[in-house]
Amino acid sequence: MSEGSRPVVFTVIACTFFVGFGGGVVFPILPNLEAVLGISPFLVGLILSANRFTRLFANAPSGALVDRIGTRTPFIAGLFVEGVATLGYNVAIASAAPAAWFLIARVAWGVGSALVFATAYTITADVSQAESRGTSMGLVRAGITFGFPAGLVLGGIVSDEYSIAAAFAIAAAVALVASVLAYFTVPETHVEENQAGVNPWNVDRSVPALTAGLVNFGLYFSYVGVLFATLVLFLDARSVSILGYSSQGTSGFLMGITVLAGSVFMLVGGKLSDVLGARVPILIAFLVTACGGFALLADAQSASTLTVACCLIGAGQGGVGGPLLALLADLTPPDRMGRATGTNNVLGDVGGGLGPMVSLPAVKAVGFAPVYAACAIIPAVAGLVLLVGVYSHTGSLNPQVKAESVDEVGGAD
């Protein structure tokens, strides 16, 4: 990372941490809306999922917008929209139609987060040099991941000690502060003038974008979509407990372990890919780690085995994050990086949304062990997709990272 780019990357990390933090603050509260406001379980589920469903439609246009007008305005706007959307939760609490207001706020949050994710990774790709890009991407992804559990803790404490409205206000303030920080510190990094030829429906279907997106799909499907959706049921069925907690408490503890391991290895994976000068070996190593975690989970009977399995799964999916985005940036022309990021985000959200729909009926039909064993195969298939995609695009199974001068990197000076 060059001296000139370091402040920009650190600002993006801080802003994405705030976004993750704001999302975490509200998450312990929203599932309890039935008890608090009398909203039906179906509507609560719809409210919880509304932001992800919105991103399915907003990710690609957000990426195209970045390639058309640049990164600065969409990044600031996305952070601001998330802050205003969170204030909408307080409007919902006082409204006669709280479910409608919560839905509107969650849809707005989805639009804002699509803009933030598309721009954060594109800014980082623009200002980082190839030989440090993995580290930079890992740091930005880890910023979001570290912020979420911190927000979970604070959201639970503030809502218990003070009020739900106070917790929502904190989340909104954090997002709005991030938008102000971005306004004063983040320069334009992507385009020098409006690229009118880039339309919102111009989705990147290049081999690198689809390859990275399909790997992302597999990881989100198995990690977010299967593990997080079924873990509490698995613990209850196996009668496994940690420190005497119920299945809910134990699942929260184990999810926290996976998130922490993922955050740490996001940094490790990105750094290793920079030091080695190649992304593919690191990606394969962490995909194999995820395979091992799910294979261990399929036959887990004790708390210690479950803990090790969750650590491996978290480390595997986290270690892939930084190098995968860095590889995407390595293989994508700078003027298409926004759209490539949008494609990657769309496929990840599809995987995360499809996972629970498949896994919950599947565990009821065939049991947990076959489902987790199948999840152990998914990272292996993702590794094969990665190798085929990289080879078809570059003619090499292990393309080396090419060093760049500072002058070659947009925005580095």
C-alpha positions in Angstrom: 0.0 0.0 0.0 1.5 3.3 -1.0 1.8 6.3 1.3 -0.7 8.3 -0.7 -3.3 5.5 -0.7 -3.1 4.5 3.0 -5.3 7.3 4.4 -8.0 6.5 1.8 -8.0 2.8 2.6 -8.1 3.4 6.3 -11.0 5.8 5.9 -12.9 3.1 3.9 -12.1 0.6 6.6 -13.4 2.9 9.3 -16.6 3.6 7.3 -17.3 -0.1 6.6 -16.7 -0.8 10.3 -19.3 1.7 11.2 -21.7 0.1 8.6 -21.2 -3.3 10.1 -21.5 -1.8 13.6 -24.8 -0.1 12.7 -26.2 -3.4 11.2 -25.2 -5.3 14.4 -26.9 -2.8 16.7 -30.3 -3.4 15.3 -30.0 -7.2 14.7 -30.8 -8.3 18.3 -33.9 -6.1 18.3 -35.6 -6.8 14.9 -36.3 -10.5 15.5 -38.2 -9.5 18.7 -40.7 -7.2 16.9 -43.5 -9.6 17.4 -43.3 -9.3 21.2 -42.6 -5.6 21.1 -45.0 -4.3 18.5 -47.3 -7.3 17.8 -45.9 -7.7 14.2 -46.7 -11.2 12.8 -43.8 -13.7 12.5 -44.1 -13.7 8.7 -43.8 -10.0 8.5 -40.8 -10.0 10.9 -39.1 -12.5 8.6 -39.9 -10.3 5.6 -38.5 -7.3 7.4 -35.3 -9.1 8.3 -34.8 -10.3 4.7 -35.9 -7.1 3.0 -32.4 -5.6 2.8 -30.9 -8.7 1.3 -33.7 -9.1 -1.3 -33.3 -5.4 -2.2 -29.5 -5.9 -2.7 -30.2 -8.7 -5.2 -31.7 -6.0 -7.5 -29.5 -3.1 -6.3 -26.0 -4.6 -6.5 -25.6 -4.7 -10.2 -27.0 -1.2 -10.9 -24.8 0.1 -8.0 -21.7 -1.4 -9.7 -22.7 0.1 -13.0 -23.3 3.5 -11.4 -19.8 3.4 -9.9 -18.3 2.8 -13.4 -20.4 5.6 -14.8 -20.0 8.5 -12.3 -17.2 7.3 -10.0 -16.9 6.1 -6.4 -17.0 9.2 -4.2 -20.7 10.3 -4.6 -22.2 6.8 -4.4 -20.1 5.9 -1.3 -21.1 9.0 0.6 -24.7 8.6 -0.5 -24.8 5.0 0.5 -23.6 5.7 4.0 -26.1 8.6 4.3 -29.0 6.5 3.1 -28.1 3.8 5.7 -28.2 6.4 8.4 -31.5 7.8 7.4 -32.9 4.3 7.0 -32.0 3.5 10.6 -33.7 6.6 11.8 -36.7 5.2 10.0 -36.8 2.4 12.6 -37.6 5.1 15.2 -40.4 6.4 13.0 -41.7 2.9 12.8 -41.8 2.4 16.6 -44.0 5.5 16.9 -46.1 4.8 13.8 -49.6 3.4 13.6 -48.3 1.1 10.8 -44.9 0.0 12.1 -44.5 -3.0 9.8 -44.8 -0.8 6.7 -42.3 1.7 8.0 -39.8 -1.1 9.0 -40.1 -2.6 5.5 -39.5 0.8 3.9 -36.5 1.4 6.2 -35.0 -2.1 5.4 -35.4 -1.6 1.7 -33.7 1.7 2.0 -30.9 0.1 4.0 -30.5 -2.5 1.3 -30.0 0.2 -1.4 -27.5 2.0 0.8 -25.5 -1.1 1.6 -25.4 -2.1 -2.1 -23.8 1.3 -2.8 -21.4 1.1 0.0 -20.2 -2.5 -0.8 -19.8 -1.7 -4.5 -17.8 1.4 -3.8 -15.7 0.3 -0.9 -14.1 -2.6 -2.8 -13.7 -0.5 -5.9 -12.0 2.4 -4.1 -9.7 -0.1 -2.5 -8.9 -1.7 -5.8 -8.3 1.7 -7.4 -5.8 3.1 -4.8 -4.0 -0.1 -3.8 -1.0 -1.5 -5.7 -1.2 -5.1 -6.9 1.5 -6.3 -4.5 -0.5 -5.0 -1.5 -4.0 -5.4 -2.8 -4.8 -8.6 -0.9 -3.9 -7.0 2.4 -6.1 -3.9 1.6 -9.1 -6.0 0.5 -8.8 -8.2 3.6 -8.7 -5.1 5.8 -11.8 -3.6 4.3 -13.8 -6.9 4.5 -12.6 -7.4 8.1 -13.8 -3.9 8.9 -17.4 -4.9 8.1 -17.1 -8.2 9.9 -15.5 -6.8 13.1 -18.1 -4.0 13.3 -21.1 -6.4 13.2 -20.4 -8.4 16.4 -19.4 -5.1 18.2 -22.8 -3.7 17.2 -24.6 -6.9 18.4 -23.2 -6.5 21.9 -23.9 -2.8 22.1 -27.4 -3.1 20.6 -28.4 -5.7 23.1 -27.0 -3.8 26.1 -28.4 -0.4 25.1 -31.9 -1.8 24.3 -31.9 -3.5 27.7 -30.5 -0.7 29.8 -32.1 2.2 28.0 -34.6 1.7 25.2 -35.0 0.3 21.7 -35.2 3.8 20.4 -31.8 4.7 21.9 -30.2 1.7 20.2 -31.6 2.6 16.8 -30.5 6.3 17.4 -26.9 5.1 18.0 -26.9 2.9 14.9 -28.2 5.9 12.8 -25.7 8.3 14.3 -22.8 5.9 13.6 -23.8 5.6 9.9 -24.3 9.4 9.5 -20.9 10.1 11.1 -19.4 7.7 8.6 -21.0 9.6 5.7 -19.6 12.9 7.1 -16.1 11.3 7.5 -16.3 10.0 3.9 -17.3 13.4 2.6 -14.3 15.1 4.0 -11.7 12.4 3.4 -12.5 10.2 0.4 -11.5 11.6 -3.0 -12.7 10.4 -6.4 -10.7 7.4 -7.3 -12.4 5.8 -10.3 -13.4 8.0 -13.2 -12.4 11.5 -14.2 -15.6 12.2 -16.1 -19.1 10.8 -16.6 -19.0 7.6 -18.6 -22.4 7.9 -20.2 -22.1 4.6 -22.1 -22.3 2.6 -18.8 -26.0 1.8 -18.2 -27.6 0.4 -15.0 -28.4 -2.9 -16.7 -24.8 -3.3 -18.0 -23.8 -6.3 -15.8 -20.3 -7.6 -15.9 -20.5 -11.2 -17.3 -16.7 -11.6 -17.8 -15.0 -14.8 -16.8 -13.2 -13.2 -13.7 -16.4 -11.6 -12.4 -18.4 -14.8 -12.8 -15.6 -17.0 -11.4 -15.2 -14.9 -8.3 -19.0 -14.6 -8.0 -19.6 -18.3 -8.2 -16.9 -18.9 -5.5 -18.6 -16.3 -3.4 -22.0 -17.9 -4.0 -20.7 -21.3 -2.7 -19.2 -19.8 0.4 -22.3 -17.7 1.3 -24.6 -20.6 0.6 -22.7 -23.0 2.9 -21.6 -20.5 5.6 -24.4 -17.9 6.0 -27.2 -19.9 4.3 -26.6 -23.4 5.9 -24.4 -23.1 9.0 -26.1 -20.0 10.5 -29.6 -21.2 9.6 -29.2 -24.7 11.1 -26.7 -24.5 13.9 -29.1 -23.9 16.7 -31.3 -26.9 15.5 -28.2 -29.1 15.3 -27.1 -28.3 18.8 -30.6 -29.0 20.1 -30.7 -32.3 18.3 -27.3 -33.4 19.5 -27.8 -32.0 23.0 -24.5 -30.2 22.9 -24.0 -27.3 25.3 -21.1 -25.0 26.1 -20.7 -23.5 29.6 -24.2 -24.8 30.4 -25.9 -22.5 27.9 -29.0 -23.5 26.0 -28.9 -24.3 22.3 -29.5 -20.6 21.5 -26.8 -19.4 23.7 -24.3 -22.0 22.5 -25.1 -21.3 18.9 -24.5 -17.6 19.5 -21.1 -18.4 21.1 -20.1 -20.7 18.2 -21.3 -18.2 15.6 -19.2 -15.6 17.3 -16.2 -17.9 17.0 -16.7 -18.3 13.3 -17.0 -14.6 12.8 -13.9 -13.9 14.8 -11.9 -16.6 13.0 -13.2 -15.2 9.7 -12.2 -11.7 10.6 -8.7 -12.7 11.6 -8.1 -14.8 8.5 -9.4 -12.2 6.2 -6.3 -10.3 7.1 -4.1 -13.3 7.1 -5.3 -14.6 3.7 -4.9 -11.2 2.0 -1.4 -10.7 3.4 -0.2 -14.1 2.5 -1.4 -13.7 -1.1 0.6 -10.5 -1.3 3.7 -12.0 0.3 3.5 -15.1 -2.0 2.8 -12.9 -5.1 0.0 -15.3 -6.1 -3.7 -15.5 -5.1 -4.7 -19.0 -6.2 -2.7 -21.2 -3.8 -4.0 -19.2 -0.8 -7.5 -19.4 -2.1 -7.3 -23.2 -2.6 -5.7 -23.6 0.9 -8.6 -21.8 2.6 -11.2 -23.5 0.5 -9.8 -26.8 1.7 -9.9 -25.5 5.3 -13.6 -24.8 4.9 -14.1 -28.4 3.5 -12.4 -29.8 6.5 -14.5 -27.8 8.9 -17.8 -29.0 7.4 -16.6 -32.6 7.2 -15.7 -32.4 10.9 -19.1 -30.8 11.7 -21.0 -33.5 10.0 -19.9 -36.1 12.6 -19.4 -33.7 15.6 -20.7 -35.1 18.9 -19.0 -32.9 21.5 -18.6 -29.2 22.2 -14.8 -29.3 21.6 -15.2 -30.9 18.1 -17.9 -28.4 17.3 -15.7 -25.5 18.3 -12.8 -26.7 16.2 -15.2 -27.3 13.2 -16.6 -23.7 13.5 -13.1 -22.3 13.8 -12.1 -24.1 10.6 -15.2 -23.0 8.7 -14.8 -19.4 9.8 -11.1 -19.4 9.0 -11.8 -20.9 5.6 -14.5 -18.5 4.4 -12.6 -15.5 5.9 -9.3 -16.5 4.4 -10.8 -16.6 0.9 -12.3 -13.1 1.2 -9.3 -10.8 0.7 -7.5 -12.9 -1.9 -10.7 -13.4 -3.9 -11.4 -9.7 -4.2 -7.8 -9.0 -4.9 -7.8 -11.6 -7.7 -10.9 -10.0 -9.2 -9.2 -6.6 -9.2 -6.0 -8.1 -10.7 -7.9 -9.6 -13.6 -10.5 -6.8 -14.2 -9.8 -3.6 -16.2 -10.1 -0.7 -13.8 -13.0 0.9 -15.7 -15.1 -2.3 -15.1 -14.3 -2.9 -11.5 -17.6 -1.4 -10.2 -19.7 -3.8 -12.4 -17.4 -6.8 -11.5 -17.9 -6.0 -7.8 -21.7 -5.8 -8.4 -21.7 -9.2 -10.0 -19.7 -10.7 -7.2 -22.1 -9.2 -4.6 -25.2 -10.4 -6.4 -24.1 -14.0 -6.5 -23.0 -13.9 -2.9 -26.4 -12.6 -1.8 -28.2 -15.2 -3.9 -26.2 -17.9 -2.2 -26.8 -16.5 1.3 -30.6 -16.2 0.6 -31.0 -19.6 -1.1 -29.1 -21.5 1.6 -31.8 -21.4 4.4 -34.5 -22.2 1.9 -32.7 -25.4 0.9 -31.0 -26.4 4.2 -33.9 -26.2 6.6 -36.2 -28.6 4.6 -33.2 -30.8 3.8 -32.2 -31.3 7.4 -35.8 -32.3 8.2 -35.8 -34.7 5.3 -32.4 -36.4 5.5 -30.8 -35.2 8.8 -27.8 -32.9 9.6 -24.9 -35.2 8.7 -25.7 -35.5 5.0 -26.4 -31.8 4.7 -23.1 -30.8 6.3 -21.3 -33.4 4.3 -22.7 -31.9 1.1 -21.5 -28.5 2.4 -18.0 -30.0 2.7 -18.1 -30.6 -1.1 -19.2 -27.1 -2.0 -15.8 -25.4 -1.3 -14.1 -28.2 -3.3 -16.4 -27.5 -6.2 -15.7 -23.7 -5.8 -12.0 -24.5 -6.0 -12.5 -26.3 -9.2 -14.6 -23.5 -10.6 -11.8 -21.1 -9.5 -9.1 -23.1 -11.3 -11.1 -23.5 -14.5 -12.0 -19.8 -14.6 -8.5 -18.5 -13.9 -7.0 -20.9 -16.5 -9.5 -20.0 -19.2 -8.8 -16.3 -18.7 -5.1 -16.2 -18.1 -3.8 -19.5 -19.5 -2.2 -20.3 -16.2 -3.5 -22.1 -13.1 -1.4 -19.8 -10.9 -1.0 -16.3 -12.4 1.5 -14.2 -10.5 0.7 -10.8 -9.1 2.4 -8.2 -11.3 4.1 -5.3 -9.5 2.8 -1.9 -10.3 4.3 1.5 -9.9 2.4 4.1 -7.9 1.8 6.1 -11.1 0.0 3.1 -12.6 -2.6 2.9 -9.8 -5.5 5.2 -10.1 -5.7 7.6 -7.2 -2.5 6.4 -5.6 -0.9 9.8 -5.7 
